[in-house]
Amino acid sequence: MDRFQPIYESFGLKVPGSGAALLSCEYRKWIFHPLWKFSWADQEQTLYLENHQRELEILREASRVGSWKKARARLKAIETDYRPPSASWRFYLTLPLIEEMPQIIRGRVDNRCCPYELFERAWSTSMKNLTLCHMLNTAIALRRYELRHTKKAACLDELVPEFMDEVPRDLMDGQSLRYAIRPSGTWCLYSVGDDAQDDHGDPAPKTRDHECSTAWDGRDWVWPRVASVL
């Protein structure tokens, strides 16, 4: 706790200073921790590494399959399937102070059984950014196709292999990016978004009372088009 207390306090928080809290801190520091380090530290380290090995395997599969929808479901399963080890009183499970940081940063406390942080938000952001990269490359390829052939591509397959090596993938659900020609003659390129549900290129917020702060808050992430001049 002494190691992480300055970090904890840098967020404007204070370690409880009541008599019971100080007594608990001294017990953990001088009795529990030496006993844990001698008897159970290796076992807890093994449990920790086994848990995060499962997470790494899920991420490797997500990289290969290209579907955040499947990866998210499997990450959720780690939490729902978690069972505390026998005689869990022997283990820290969560490090005092430092592993409370993610909850403090988010501004809320998670009431969950699994003590291990799975960094789902970080992996989600990575998949979203990679999807945007695919969309950018596709938008460029669509424009190049239009300039060369003086017409719009009827489907994304027409971009292969002249402008792209393969049909671009929407990493939110593992399928190809959605593309269509609107009745107005313009094309619509979109990702199914965070919920992995195809709403046919609807960028509107999911609910009326939901403020759309980013494009990912919409039903679908639609590639922006230049507004028409009235």
C-alpha positions as CSV (number, residue, x, y, z in Angstrom):
1,M,0.0,0.0,0.0
2,D,2.9,2.4,0.7
3,R,4.0,2.0,-2.9
4,F,0.7,3.0,-4.4
5,Q,-0.5,5.5,-1.8
6,P,1.0,8.6,-3.6
7,I,-0.7,7.6,-6.9
8,Y,-4.0,7.1,-5.0
9,E,-3.8,10.4,-3.3
10,S,-2.9,12.2,-6.6
11,F,-6.5,11.7,-7.7
12,G,-7.6,13.7,-4.7
13,L,-8.5,10.7,-2.6
14,K,-7.4,10.0,1.0
15,V,-6.7,6.7,2.6
16,P,-9.2,6.1,5.4
17,G,-7.7,7.3,8.7
18,S,-10.1,5.7,11.2
19,G,-8.7,3.5,13.9
20,A,-10.2,0.4,12.4
21,A,-8.7,1.2,9.0
22,L,-5.3,1.9,10.4
23,L,-5.4,-1.3,12.4
24,S,-6.4,-3.3,9.2
25,C,-3.5,-1.6,7.3
26,E,-1.0,-2.5,10.0
27,Y,-2.3,-6.1,10.1
28,R,-2.0,-6.5,6.4
29,K,1.4,-4.9,6.3
30,W,3.1,-6.8,9.1
31,I,1.2,-10.1,9.4
32,F,-0.8,-11.0,6.3
33,H,1.6,-9.8,3.6
34,P,4.7,-11.6,5.0
35,L,2.6,-14.8,5.4
36,W,1.1,-14.4,1.9
37,K,4.5,-13.8,0.3
38,F,5.9,-16.9,1.9
39,S,3.0,-19.3,1.5
40,W,0.6,-18.2,-1.3
41,A,2.2,-15.6,-3.6
42,D,3.2,-18.1,-6.2
43,Q,-0.3,-19.7,-6.3
44,E,-2.0,-16.3,-6.7
45,Q,0.4,-15.3,-9.4
46,T,-0.5,-18.5,-11.3
47,L,-4.2,-17.7,-11.0
48,Y,-3.6,-14.2,-12.2
49,L,-1.6,-15.3,-15.2
50,E,-4.1,-18.1,-16.1
51,N,-6.9,-15.6,-16.2
52,H,-5.0,-13.1,-18.4
53,Q,-3.9,-16.0,-20.7
54,R,-7.6,-16.5,-21.5
55,E,-7.9,-12.9,-22.3
56,L,-4.8,-13.0,-24.6
57,E,-6.2,-16.0,-26.4
58,I,-9.5,-14.1,-27.0
59,L,-7.6,-11.1,-28.4
60,R,-5.5,-13.3,-30.7
61,E,-8.7,-14.9,-32.1
62,A,-10.2,-11.5,-32.5
63,S,-7.2,-10.4,-34.5
64,R,-7.5,-13.5,-36.7
65,V,-11.3,-13.6,-37.1
66,G,-11.8,-9.8,-37.0
67,S,-15.0,-9.7,-34.9
68,W,-15.3,-7.5,-31.8
69,K,-18.8,-8.9,-31.3
70,K,-17.5,-12.4,-30.7
71,A,-14.5,-11.2,-28.6
72,R,-16.8,-9.1,-26.4
73,A,-19.1,-12.0,-25.7
74,R,-16.1,-14.2,-24.7
75,L,-14.7,-11.5,-22.5
76,K,-18.0,-11.2,-20.8
77,A,-18.0,-14.9,-20.2
78,I,-14.7,-14.6,-18.3
79,E,-16.6,-12.4,-15.8
80,T,-19.8,-14.4,-15.6
81,D,-18.0,-17.8,-15.3
82,Y,-15.6,-16.6,-12.7
83,R,-15.6,-18.5,-9.4
84,P,-13.5,-17.4,-6.5
85,P,-10.7,-19.9,-5.6
86,S,-11.1,-22.1,-2.6
87,A,-10.0,-20.4,0.7
88,S,-9.8,-17.1,-1.2
89,W,-9.0,-15.3,2.0
90,R,-5.4,-16.3,1.4
91,F,-5.2,-14.1,-1.7
92,Y,-5.2,-10.4,-2.4
93,L,-7.2,-10.9,-5.7
94,T,-7.1,-7.1,-6.2
95,L,-4.1,-5.0,-5.1
96,P,-5.0,-2.4,-2.5
97,L,-5.4,1.1,-4.0
98,I,-3.8,0.7,-7.4
99,E,-6.4,-1.7,-8.9
100,E,-9.1,0.7,-7.8
101,M,-7.7,3.3,-10.2
102,P,-9.8,2.2,-13.3
103,Q,-13.0,2.6,-11.3
104,I,-11.9,6.0,-10.0
105,I,-11.0,7.1,-13.5
106,R,-14.4,5.9,-14.8
107,G,-16.1,7.7,-11.9
108,R,-18.1,4.6,-10.9
109,V,-17.7,1.4,-8.9
110,D,-18.3,-1.8,-10.6
111,N,-20.3,-4.4,-8.7
112,R,-18.8,-7.5,-10.3
113,C,-17.6,-10.8,-8.9
114,C,-14.5,-11.1,-11.1
115,P,-11.7,-9.1,-9.5
116,Y,-9.5,-8.9,-12.6
117,E,-9.6,-5.9,-14.9
118,L,-10.1,-7.1,-18.4
119,F,-9.5,-3.7,-20.2
120,E,-12.5,-4.2,-22.4
121,R,-12.8,-0.5,-23.2
122,A,-9.2,-0.4,-24.5
123,W,-9.7,-3.4,-26.7
124,S,-13.0,-1.9,-28.0
125,T,-11.3,1.3,-28.8
126,S,-8.6,-0.5,-30.7
127,M,-11.1,-2.4,-32.8
128,K,-13.0,0.8,-33.6
129,N,-9.9,2.6,-34.7
130,L,-8.9,-0.3,-36.9
131,T,-12.4,-0.3,-38.4
132,L,-12.1,3.4,-39.1
133,C,-8.7,2.7,-40.9
134,H,-10.5,0.1,-43.1
135,M,-13.2,2.7,-43.8
136,L,-10.7,5.4,-44.7
137,N,-8.9,3.0,-47.1
138,T,-12.2,2.0,-48.6
139,A,-13.4,5.6,-49.1
140,I,-10.2,6.4,-50.9
141,A,-10.5,3.3,-53.1
142,L,-14.1,4.2,-54.0
143,R,-13.0,7.7,-55.1
144,R,-10.2,6.3,-57.1
145,Y,-12.6,3.8,-58.8
146,E,-14.9,6.6,-59.6
147,L,-12.2,8.8,-61.1
148,R,-10.8,5.9,-63.3
149,H,-14.1,4.4,-64.4
150,T,-16.3,7.6,-64.4
151,K,-18.9,5.8,-62.4
152,K,-19.5,4.6,-58.9
153,A,-18.7,1.1,-57.8
154,A,-21.8,-1.1,-57.6
155,C,-20.4,-3.1,-54.7
156,L,-17.2,-3.3,-52.7
157,D,-16.2,-6.5,-54.7
158,E,-15.5,-4.3,-57.7
159,L,-12.6,-2.6,-55.8
160,V,-10.7,-5.9,-55.7
161,P,-8.0,-6.4,-56.9
162,E,-7.5,-3.1,-58.7
163,F,-7.7,-0.9,-55.7
164,M,-7.8,-3.2,-52.7
165,D,-6.3,-6.6,-52.0
166,E,-9.6,-7.9,-50.4
167,V,-13.1,-6.7,-49.5
168,P,-12.6,-4.6,-46.4
169,R,-13.9,-6.0,-43.1
170,D,-16.0,-4.4,-40.5
171,L,-14.2,-5.4,-37.3
172,M,-17.3,-4.8,-35.2
173,D,-19.0,-7.9,-36.4
174,G,-16.5,-9.6,-38.6
175,Q,-18.5,-9.1,-41.8
176,S,-17.6,-6.9,-44.8
177,L,-18.2,-3.2,-44.5
178,R,-21.7,-2.2,-45.6
179,Y,-22.0,-0.3,-48.9
180,A,-24.9,0.9,-50.9
181,I,-25.9,3.4,-53.6
182,R,-28.6,5.8,-52.4
183,P,-31.5,6.9,-54.6
184,S,-29.8,10.3,-54.8
185,G,-26.9,8.6,-56.6
186,T,-24.4,9.1,-53.8
187,W,-22.8,6.1,-52.1
188,C,-23.1,5.1,-48.4
189,L,-20.3,3.4,-46.6
190,Y,-20.9,2.4,-43.0
191,S,-20.0,0.1,-40.1
192,V,-22.6,-1.6,-38.0
193,G,-21.3,0.3,-34.9
194,D,-20.8,-0.6,-31.3
195,D,-23.9,-2.8,-31.0
196,A,-22.9,-4.9,-34.1
197,Q,-26.4,-4.5,-35.5
198,D,-27.1,-3.4,-39.0
199,D,-29.5,-0.5,-39.1
200,H,-29.1,0.1,-42.8
201,G,-26.8,3.1,-42.5
202,D,-28.8,5.1,-39.9
203,P,-26.4,7.4,-38.0
204,A,-29.1,8.7,-35.6
205,P,-28.6,8.2,-31.8
206,K,-29.9,4.9,-30.4
207,T,-32.5,6.7,-28.2
208,R,-34.0,10.1,-28.3
209,D,-32.7,11.2,-25.0
210,H,-29.1,10.1,-25.9
211,E,-26.8,12.9,-26.8
212,C,-24.7,11.8,-29.8
213,S,-21.2,12.9,-28.7
214,T,-19.4,10.8,-31.2
215,A,-20.3,8.9,-34.4
216,W,-20.0,5.7,-32.4
217,D,-23.1,6.7,-30.4
218,G,-25.2,6.4,-33.5
219,R,-27.0,3.2,-34.6
220,D,-24.4,2.8,-37.4
221,W,-21.1,4.6,-38.0
222,V,-21.7,6.2,-41.4
223,W,-18.7,7.6,-43.4
224,P,-19.3,11.4,-43.6
225,R,-20.2,13.0,-46.9
226,V,-19.9,16.6,-47.9
227,A,-23.1,18.4,-47.2
228,S,-25.1,19.6,-50.2
229,V,-25.3,23.4,-50.8
230,L,-28.9,24.7,-50.4
